[in-house]
Amino acid sequence: MSEIKVNKISPRSGTTVTLGDSGDTFTGAQTVANAALQGSGQITINGTAVALGGSITLVTETRPTVTGISPSAIENTQTSVVITGTNFVSVPLVTAINSTTGAQFTADEVSFTSSTSITAKFTISVDASYKLYVENPDGNAVQTGAILTVSDAPAWQTAAGTLGTFAGGSSISTITLTATDSTGMAVQSGALPGGITLNSGSGSSTLTGTESGATADTTYNFTIRATDAEGQTADRAFSLTFTFGANNSMSFN
């Protein structure tokens, strides 16, 4: 391999300098300034032609984000869901996607509140967990993980109203309250008679105990709330009556 070192190659005016033959590789260590490239060619960036040595301001896309929804569990009937996030543009397309089957349910209606809040009305017939797809009019979009649950709320099987009439100070044995899909029950309003306890259970709960505290005929009114695994609730009003007759007898309705 031969080596020639020179400080400068200056061709005569109107002539062309050729270095090497076709197929040769030329390696140089000299850095060429941008200014020296101007007018010598161009490249295309995102569909825009840019001269070598020039510059361009790239427009970046702004995608929406989803940070939360409320409520996160709904039934099969039409329900409004508030979606919070960023970069929403009026009015986005909103779709619920079954996380297992991929089946899609487009929102019945979408209301634009602000760039950080929209409301979508869904009627989804299939119980499952769902992802949400939000697409702005400019095509920028986001798809979430499974953040929406569609399921049936608890359904009461025990009829509302009186649970019985008992002698004051007596035991009520066991009264069973049943609601399908319930994972627990609690007193929502009113109060149980003294000495009576609600024993929360899955599917059904019981009232047990011996009444204490009343000295005259008393009817206790209270509301029991059944809650399912998704936090959906159903309320039902009941009553218990305790009497203090001459025979202090006990009866049931």
C-alpha positions in Angstrom: 0.0 0.0 0.0 1.4 3.3 -1.1 0.9 6.5 0.8 1.0 10.1 -0.5 0.8 13.0 1.9 0.0 16.5 0.6 -1.3 19.7 2.2 -3.5 20.8 -0.7 -4.7 19.7 -4.1 -5.5 22.6 -6.4 -6.9 21.7 -9.9 -6.5 24.1 -12.8 -9.5 26.3 -13.6 -12.1 24.3 -15.5 -10.6 20.9 -14.8 -12.0 18.0 -12.7 -10.0 16.2 -10.0 -10.6 12.4 -9.8 -9.5 10.4 -6.8 -9.4 6.7 -7.4 -11.3 4.5 -9.7 -14.9 3.2 -9.6 -15.4 0.8 -6.7 -12.6 2.4 -4.6 -13.4 3.5 -1.1 -12.2 7.0 -0.1 -11.7 7.8 3.6 -11.3 11.3 4.8 -10.9 12.8 8.2 -11.8 16.3 7.2 -15.1 17.8 8.6 -17.2 19.7 6.2 -19.0 22.7 7.6 -22.8 23.0 7.0 -22.2 26.2 5.1 -20.1 24.4 2.6 -22.9 22.0 1.8 -25.5 24.7 1.1 -27.0 24.4 -2.4 -25.3 21.1 -3.0 -28.4 18.9 -2.4 -31.3 18.2 -0.1 -33.0 15.6 2.0 -36.6 15.0 2.9 -37.8 14.9 6.5 -41.4 13.9 7.2 -42.4 14.9 3.7 -40.6 18.3 3.8 -37.5 18.9 1.6 -34.6 20.4 3.5 -31.4 21.7 1.8 -28.1 20.3 3.1 -26.8 22.8 5.6 -30.3 24.1 6.2 -32.7 23.5 9.1 -36.4 22.7 9.7 -38.7 22.9 12.7 -40.4 19.5 13.1 -44.1 19.5 14.3 -44.5 16.8 16.9 -47.8 15.0 17.3 -49.8 15.4 20.5 -51.5 12.2 21.6 -54.3 12.0 24.2 -53.8 10.2 27.5 -56.3 8.6 29.9 -55.6 8.9 33.6 -58.9 7.6 35.0 -62.6 6.9 34.7 -65.6 7.2 36.9 -67.5 4.9 37.6 -65.1 2.1 36.8 -67.9 -0.5 36.9 -71.2 -0.3 35.1 -74.2 -2.4 34.3 -75.6 -3.4 30.9 -78.0 -0.5 30.7 -76.8 2.8 29.2 -74.5 4.5 31.6 -72.4 7.7 31.5 -68.7 7.3 32.2 -66.5 10.3 32.9 -63.0 9.9 31.3 -60.2 12.1 32.6 -56.8 12.6 30.9 -54.9 15.1 28.7 -55.0 16.4 25.2 -58.6 15.6 24.3 -59.8 17.5 21.2 -63.5 18.1 20.5 -65.0 15.6 19.9 -63.1 12.3 20.2 -64.2 8.8 19.2 -64.5 6.5 22.2 -64.7 2.8 22.0 -64.8 0.0 24.6 -62.8 -3.1 23.7 -63.5 -6.5 25.4 -60.1 -7.4 26.8 -60.7 -11.1 26.2 -62.6 -11.3 22.9 -61.7 -8.0 21.3 -65.3 -7.2 20.7 -65.9 -3.5 20.3 -68.7 -1.2 21.6 -68.6 2.4 20.3 -69.9 4.9 22.8 -73.6 5.9 22.1 -72.7 9.5 22.8 -69.5 11.5 23.6 -69.6 15.0 25.3 -66.5 17.2 25.3 -66.0 19.0 28.6 -62.4 20.1 28.3 -59.0 18.9 27.1 -58.8 16.9 30.3 -62.3 15.6 30.6 -64.9 13.9 28.3 -68.1 11.9 29.1 -69.0 8.8 27.1 -72.4 7.0 27.3 -72.1 3.2 26.9 -74.6 0.5 26.4 -72.6 -2.7 26.7 -74.5 -6.0 26.6 -71.6 -8.4 27.5 -70.3 -8.6 31.1 -66.5 -8.4 31.0 -63.5 -6.1 31.5 -62.9 -3.5 28.8 -60.1 -1.4 27.4 -60.9 2.1 26.2 -59.7 3.5 22.9 -59.9 7.3 22.5 -59.1 8.9 19.1 -59.0 12.6 18.5 -60.3 14.0 15.2 -56.7 14.4 13.9 -56.1 10.7 14.3 -54.0 10.8 17.4 -55.2 8.1 19.8 -54.6 6.2 23.0 -55.6 2.7 24.1 -55.7 1.9 27.8 -55.5 -1.3 29.7 -58.6 -3.0 31.1 -60.0 -0.2 33.2 -63.8 -0.6 32.8 -65.8 -3.5 34.2 -69.3 -4.4 33.0 -71.3 -6.6 35.4 -74.7 -7.0 37.0 -75.2 -5.1 40.3 -76.5 -7.1 43.3 -80.2 -8.1 42.9 -82.2 -8.5 46.1 -84.1 -11.7 46.6 -85.5 -10.9 50.0 -88.6 -8.8 49.8 -88.5 -5.3 51.2 -90.6 -4.5 54.3 -91.2 -6.1 57.6 -89.0 -9.0 58.7 -91.3 -10.0 61.5 -92.8 -9.0 64.9 -91.3 -10.4 68.0 -91.8 -10.2 71.8 -89.6 -7.5 73.3 -86.5 -8.9 74.8 -86.7 -12.1 72.8 -84.3 -13.8 70.4 -85.1 -13.5 66.7 -83.3 -16.7 65.9 -81.8 -16.3 62.4 -83.2 -14.1 59.6 -81.5 -14.6 56.2 -81.1 -11.7 53.7 -80.2 -12.7 50.2 -79.0 -10.7 47.2 -77.4 -12.3 44.1 -73.8 -11.3 43.3 -73.5 -9.8 46.8 -70.1 -10.1 48.5 -71.2 -8.3 51.6 -73.9 -6.3 53.3 -74.0 -3.4 55.7 -76.5 -1.1 57.4 -76.8 2.0 55.1 -79.2 4.0 57.2 -81.4 3.7 60.3 -80.3 1.4 63.1 -80.8 -2.2 64.1 -82.5 -2.9 67.4 -80.2 -3.2 70.4 -78.7 -6.7 70.7 -79.4 -7.5 67.0 -76.4 -8.1 64.7 -76.0 -8.1 60.9 -73.6 -10.9 60.0 -72.3 -10.1 56.5 -71.6 -12.9 54.1 -71.2 -13.6 50.4 -74.5 -14.1 48.6 -76.5 -13.9 51.8 -76.2 -12.4 55.3 -78.0 -13.0 58.5 -79.6 -11.1 61.4 -79.3 -12.7 64.8 -79.4 -11.8 68.4 -81.7 -11.0 71.3 -83.4 -7.7 71.4 -82.5 -5.3 74.3 -83.1 -1.7 75.2 -86.8 -1.3 74.2 -89.4 -1.0 77.0 -92.5 -0.3 74.8 -93.8 -1.5 71.4 -91.1 -0.3 68.9 -90.6 -0.7 65.2 -87.1 -0.3 63.9 -86.6 0.8 60.3 -83.3 0.4 58.5 -81.8 0.1 55.1 -79.3 -2.7 54.2 -76.9 -2.1 51.3 -75.6 -5.1 49.3 -72.2 -4.6 47.6 -70.6 -6.8 44.8 -67.0 -7.5 43.9 -66.9 -4.4 41.6 -68.2 -2.0 44.2 -71.7 -1.8 42.8 -74.5 -1.5 45.3 -78.2 -2.2 45.8 -80.2 -0.9 48.8 -83.3 -2.4 50.4 -85.5 -1.1 53.3 -86.6 -3.4 56.1 -88.1 -3.2 59.6 -88.3 -5.3 62.8 -91.1 -4.8 65.4 -90.9 -5.7 69.1 -94.1 -5.7 71.2 -94.6 -5.7 75.0 -98.2 -7.1 75.3 -99.7 -8.6 78.4 -98.5 -12.1 77.3 -95.3 -10.8 75.8 -96.0 -13.2 72.9 -93.9 -13.6 69.8 -95.4 -13.7 66.2 -94.0 -13.7 62.7 -95.4 -12.0 59.5 
